[in-house]
Amino acid sequence: MAWRALLRSLPLLLAACGAAGTPASPPGPPAWPMDGFLRLLPEGPSLVARLPTADGASAEPLAHAALLRMLGRARLFEAAEAPEGLDRARAPGFVLLAGGASARYLPAADLSLLNRSLGALATRVAIREEGDWVVLEEGAAARGKGGAAQDALPPGDLALRVHHHPLMHLFASPGDRLDLGLALADGGIEFQGRYVPGPEGDSAQSIREAVAGMAGLVDLLPGSLSLRVETVLPPLALASFAARRVAVACGIGERGDRVLLERLLREALSGIDPSAGFAFGFEFKDGEATLVLLGLLGSGPPSPLLAQVRQGARWTAGALVVDRREVGDLTALALWVAGAAPSLAGVPETAWPLVGALCDERGLPLAYAEQQGWFVFAAGPRADTLARTVRQRLAGETTRSDGGSALQAVRERGHPGEYLLGVVWGGQGAAGLAPADRAALAEWFGAGPGAAPPHYAAVAGFRDTTGVRLLGRLLYALP
């Protein structure tokens, strides 16, 4: 069956080489019994997965082996992948709970035979029957109530539902949910899914207020950035999110100082032309992060607050202090918080130097420049260098990275549709993260010590009736 895996990989290989062609989408929706385990789930899962069927894994061995190779694992789970008595045509399920407990759901063709084949696991996992399913529980996994209504997972060889997961805590509002269906090939993965905002968070409002605008902004950012994002979501929502994070990390306790920080960020971002969208990215280098943001300058009046900040050698308001740095070709500043009481709980280790700079009189380096109606802003240890690099790209021709080409391809697949968001992750970015963050990232994705980060991953998001429809592509790193 190797030729089937080769054919399924062809769209990914063509895309990697720059050839034209429409990549294959995940297969049509499976019958409900494929997701029958969903009614057995405990409440509050952080991750739910529909795993490949035994028949599917046997039919496409190269595709499944490639996934395991990227994850650095010999198998998806320690238990036997296809024990005797398993229903090979139905998909097993997996759930991970916030406290680390987990459960695996195995569809049974023969309950007694399946139970006997799992007998060796009884010393370290709890084994029980639920109808024609056998459940393996590790840790204090709560039992599902049975019969609970659940949305079906997206179609694909493998499907994921991410909810109350550490990765979501970095950018999502409480109650948001991410569903993905993956079509596996030996060269990479095509995926589709949806982002469903929670009823009480900020995400739903941001999606409603987004105005479809320009695409291709990620190509104005250097391809060396680990993470690049282009979006037409309201930029002021980013100001509120960033202000909350900075206030907590720096221990800004006075309400007036928190309000002032958010106002400063909101006025800076209000200069963006919302119809054109904006882009931002992070460089991870030697365990430190630098933020870069660019957008098209709007036509509104200049901010009087920012005008004050730019004048003179120092600007102070409450606990906030902005000092001018002497850099001839950029507006260069340093921001710090007087009397800061930093708290690193929940802050990724790669961001610790940023918090340290904000809490020190030397300040966090900031750099700003304009070019042909565009602006670029950078914050972090390499702010000056990256601001100059983006300014040069705005003034001349840009080159498209592999990840940028992949984003263009998945964006075109989504037409017609209101394009709201594009994300590109370069696999080289993991090497620049702090060791603790690399380990956390591997743990979040279930990767082993021999894992190989992908060459790139690209995701495009389009507004739909329930939130954001997602299309994406991941290309494995070459061996």
TADAWO-V974465 format. One record per residue. RES is the residue in one letter. PSI is psi as a letter, one per 30 degrees, with the letter a starting at -180 (* if undefined). BURIAL is 1 if it has 9 or more other C-alpha atoms within 8 Angstrom, else 0. D_LAST is the distance of its C-alpha to the last C-alpha in Angstrom with 1 decimal. Layout:
# TADAWO-V974465
res = [RES/RES]
psi = [PSI/PSI]
burial = [BURIAL/BURIAL]
d_last = [D_LAST/D_LAST]
This chain:
# TADAWO-V974465
res = [M/A/W/R/A/L/L/R/S/L/P/L/L/L/A/A/C/G/A/A/G/T/P/A/S/P/P/G/P/P/A/W/P/M/D/G/F/L/R/L/L/P/E/G/P/S/L/V/A/R/L/P/T/A/D/G/A/S/A/E/P/L/A/H/A/A/L/L/R/M/L/G/R/A/R/L/F/E/A/A/E/A/P/E/G/L/D/R/A/R/A/P/G/F/V/L/L/A/G/G/A/S/A/R/Y/L/P/A/A/D/L/S/L/L/N/R/S/L/G/A/L/A/T/R/V/A/I/R/E/E/G/D/W/V/V/L/E/E/G/A/A/A/R/G/K/G/G/A/A/Q/D/A/L/P/P/G/D/L/A/L/R/V/H/H/H/P/L/M/H/L/F/A/S/P/G/D/R/L/D/L/G/L/A/L/A/D/G/G/I/E/F/Q/G/R/Y/V/P/G/P/E/G/D/S/A/Q/S/I/R/E/A/V/A/G/M/A/G/L/V/D/L/L/P/G/S/L/S/L/R/V/E/T/V/L/P/P/L/A/L/A/S/F/A/A/R/R/V/A/V/A/C/G/I/G/E/R/G/D/R/V/L/L/E/R/L/L/R/E/A/L/S/G/I/D/P/S/A/G/F/A/F/G/F/E/F/K/D/G/E/A/T/L/V/L/L/G/L/L/G/S/G/P/P/S/P/L/L/A/Q/V/R/Q/G/A/R/W/T/A/G/A/L/V/V/D/R/R/E/V/G/D/L/T/A/L/A/L/W/V/A/G/A/A/P/S/L/A/G/V/P/E/T/A/W/P/L/V/G/A/L/C/D/E/R/G/L/P/L/A/Y/A/E/Q/Q/G/W/F/V/F/A/A/G/P/R/A/D/T/L/A/R/T/V/R/Q/R/L/A/G/E/T/T/R/S/D/G/G/S/A/L/Q/A/V/R/E/R/G/H/P/G/E/Y/L/L/G/V/V/W/G/G/Q/G/A/A/G/L/A/P/A/D/R/A/A/L/A/E/W/F/G/A/G/P/G/A/A/P/P/H/Y/A/A/V/A/G/F/R/D/T/T/G/V/R/L/L/G/R/L/L/Y/A/L/P]
psi = [g/e/f/e/e/e/e/f/f/e/e/e/e/e/e/e/g/g/l/l/k/j/l/k/l/l/l/l/k/l/l/e/f/e/g/f/f/e/f/f/k/l/l/h/k/f/k/k/k/j/l/k/l/e/e/e/e/e/f/i/e/e/e/e/e/e/e/e/e/e/f/h/k/f/l/e/l/e/l/k/e/i/l/k/f/k/j/f/f/l/k/l/l/k/k/k/l/e/g/f/l/l/k/k/j/k/k/k/e/j/e/e/e/e/e/e/f/g/e/f/f/f/f/f/l/k/k/l/k/j/b/h/k/k/k/j/k/k/a/i/k/k/k/l/f/k/g/k/k/k/k/k/l/l/l/l/f/k/k/k/j/k/k/h/k/e/e/e/f/f/f/l/l/k/f/l/k/k/k/k/k/k/j/k/l/f/f/a/k/k/l/l/a/k/j/j/k/l/f/g/a/f/e/e/e/e/e/e/f/k/j/k/b/k/l/g/f/f/f/f/k/k/f/f/k/e/k/k/k/k/l/g/k/k/f/f/e/e/e/e/e/e/e/e/e/e/e/e/e/f/h/j/f/k/e/e/e/e/e/e/e/e/e/e/e/e/e/e/f/f/f/k/j/f/f/f/a/l/k/l/l/k/k/j/k/h/g/l/k/k/k/k/k/l/l/k/k/l/g/l/l/l/k/e/e/e/e/e/e/f/k/l/f/k/k/k/j/b/f/k/k/j/k/k/k/j/j/e/g/l/j/k/l/k/k/l/j/k/g/k/i/k/j/g/k/f/k/k/e/f/f/e/e/e/e/e/e/f/g/k/f/f/l/k/k/k/k/k/l/l/j/h/f/l/l/k/k/k/k/a/f/h/e/e/e/e/e/e/e/e/e/e/e/f/f/a/k/l/k/k/l/e/e/e/e/e/e/e/e/f/e/e/f/f/k/k/l/j/k/f/k/k/k/k/k/k/f/f/e/e/f/f/l/l/e/e/e/e/e/e/e/e/e/e/g/h/l/a/f/g/k/j/k/l/e/l/k/k/k/k/k/k/k/a/f/f/c/k/k/k/k/l/k/k/k/l/k/k/*]
burial = [0/0/0/0/1/1/0/1/1/0/1/1/1/1/1/1/0/0/0/0/0/0/0/0/0/1/0/0/0/0/0/0/0/1/1/0/1/1/1/1/1/1/0/0/1/1/1/1/1/1/1/1/1/1/0/1/1/0/0/1/1/1/1/1/1/1/1/1/1/1/1/1/1/0/0/0/0/0/0/0/0/0/1/0/1/1/1/1/0/1/1/1/1/1/1/1/1/1/0/0/1/1/1/1/1/1/1/1/1/1/1/0/1/1/1/0/1/1/0/0/0/1/0/0/1/1/1/0/0/0/0/1/1/1/1/1/1/1/0/0/1/0/0/1/1/0/0/0/0/0/0/0/1/1/1/1/1/1/1/1/1/1/1/1/1/0/0/1/1/0/0/0/1/1/1/1/1/1/1/1/1/1/1/1/1/1/1/1/1/1/1/1/1/1/1/1/1/1/0/0/1/0/1/1/0/1/1/0/0/1/1/1/1/1/0/0/1/1/1/1/1/0/0/0/1/1/1/1/1/1/1/1/1/1/1/1/0/0/1/1/0/0/1/1/0/1/1/1/1/1/1/1/0/0/0/0/1/1/0/1/1/1/0/1/1/1/1/1/1/1/1/1/1/1/1/1/1/1/1/1/1/1/1/1/1/0/1/1/1/1/1/1/1/1/1/1/1/0/0/0/0/0/0/0/0/1/1/0/1/0/0/0/0/1/1/0/0/0/1/1/1/1/1/1/0/0/0/0/0/1/1/1/1/1/1/1/1/1/0/1/0/1/0/0/0/0/0/0/1/1/1/1/0/1/1/1/1/1/1/1/1/0/1/1/1/1/1/1/1/1/1/0/0/1/1/1/1/1/1/1/1/0/1/1/0/1/1/1/1/1/1/0/1/1/0/0/0/0/0/1/0/0/1/1/1/1/1/1/1/1/1/0/0/1/0/0/0/0/1/1/1/1/1/1/1/1/1/1/1/1/0/1/1/1/0/0/1/1/0/0/0/1/1/1/0/0/1/1/0/0/1/1/1/1/1/1/1/1/1/1/1/1/1/0/0/0/1/1/1/1/1/1/1/1/1/1/1/0/0]
d_last = [22.1/18.6/20.2/21.1/17.6/16.6/19.7/19.0/15.6/17.4/18.9/15.7/14.3/17.7/17.9/14.7/16.4/19.7/21.5/24.3/24.5/25.3/22.5/23.4/25.1/25.1/27.7/31.4/32.9/33.0/36.4/37.6/37.2/33.4/34.2/37.3/36.1/36.6/40.3/39.7/37.9/39.5/40.4/38.3/34.7/32.0/29.3/29.8/27.2/27.7/25.1/23.9/26.7/26.3/27.1/24.4/21.7/23.0/23.1/19.6/17.6/14.2/14.7/15.8/13.2/10.5/12.9/13.4/9.8/10.0/13.4/12.7/15.5/16.6/19.0/20.4/23.5/24.9/27.5/27.0/25.2/27.8/30.9/33.9/36.2/33.6/34.2/31.0/31.9/32.3/29.6/29.7/30.1/29.3/31.1/30.6/33.8/34.4/35.5/32.3/33.9/32.1/33.0/31.3/33.3/33.0/34.9/37.2/38.3/40.4/41.1/42.7/39.9/37.2/39.2/39.5/35.8/35.1/38.0/35.9/34.6/38.1/38.3/35.8/35.8/38.8/38.9/41.3/42.0/42.4/43.7/41.2/38.4/37.6/36.6/34.7/35.5/34.3/36.3/39.2/38.0/41.0/41.9/41.9/45.3/44.6/45.2/44.1/43.3/39.6/37.9/35.5/31.8/30.1/28.9/25.4/23.4/23.2/25.6/26.2/29.4/29.2/32.7/34.0/30.4/29.7/27.3/30.3/32.6/30.9/32.0/33.9/37.6/38.9/38.8/36.0/33.6/30.2/29.4/26.1/25.3/21.7/20.8/17.5/15.3/12.0/10.8/12.6/16.1/19.5/22.2/25.9/28.5/31.3/32.3/35.8/37.9/40.2/43.9/44.9/42.1/41.8/38.9/41.2/43.5/40.7/39.4/43.0/43.7/40.6/41.6/39.1/38.5/36.1/32.4/29.8/30.6/27.1/26.6/29.4/27.5/24.9/21.3/20.6/22.4/20.3/22.5/24.7/27.4/30.1/33.0/36.7/37.4/40.5/39.6/42.5/40.8/38.1/41.0/42.4/39.1/38.3/41.9/41.9/38.8/40.1/43.5/42.4/40.0/42.7/45.5/47.5/50.3/53.0/52.9/54.1/51.3/48.7/50.5/50.6/46.8/46.1/48.6/47.1/43.7/45.2/47.3/44.3/42.3/45.4/45.1/42.2/43.2/42.2/42.2/39.3/37.1/35.2/31.7/30.4/27.3/26.2/24.5/23.3/23.5/24.3/25.3/27.6/27.9/29.6/30.7/31.3/33.5/34.9/37.3/40.2/43.5/46.1/49.7/51.4/53.4/51.7/51.5/54.5/52.6/49.7/52.4/53.9/50.6/50.1/53.6/54.6/52.8/52.5/52.7/53.4/54.0/54.3/51.4/49.3/49.3/47.8/48.1/47.7/45.3/46.2/43.5/45.1/42.9/42.0/43.9/42.6/43.7/43.1/43.7/44.7/46.7/49.9/50.6/47.1/46.4/42.6/41.0/37.3/37.3/34.7/33.3/29.6/29.3/27.6/30.9/33.2/33.7/34.8/37.3/38.4/39.0/41.1/43.2/43.9/46.5/44.0/42.5/39.3/38.6/39.0/38.8/40.1/40.5/41.5/40.6/42.3/43.1/39.9/39.4/36.6/36.8/34.6/35.1/33.5/32.9/31.4/33.8/35.4/32.4/30.7/34.1/34.5/31.0/31.8/35.3/34.0/31.7/34.8/36.9/34.6/31.8/28.7/25.2/23.1/19.6/17.0/18.2/21.7/21.3/19.9/23.0/25.3/24.0/24.6/27.8/29.1/28.5/30.8/33.8/36.6/36.2/37.1/34.0/34.1/30.8/27.3/24.5/21.2/18.9/16.2/13.4/14.3/17.6/16.9/16.7/20.2/21.8/24.2/23.0/25.3/23.9/20.3/21.5/23.7/21.0/18.9/22.2/23.1/20.1/20.3/17.0/16.8/16.1/12.5/11.7/9.0/11.1/10.7/10.5/14.1/16.9/20.2/23.5/26.9/30.1/33.4/36.7/38.1/41.1/39.4/37.3/34.1/32.1/28.4/25.8/22.1/18.6/15.2/11.9/8.7/6.4/3.8/0.0]
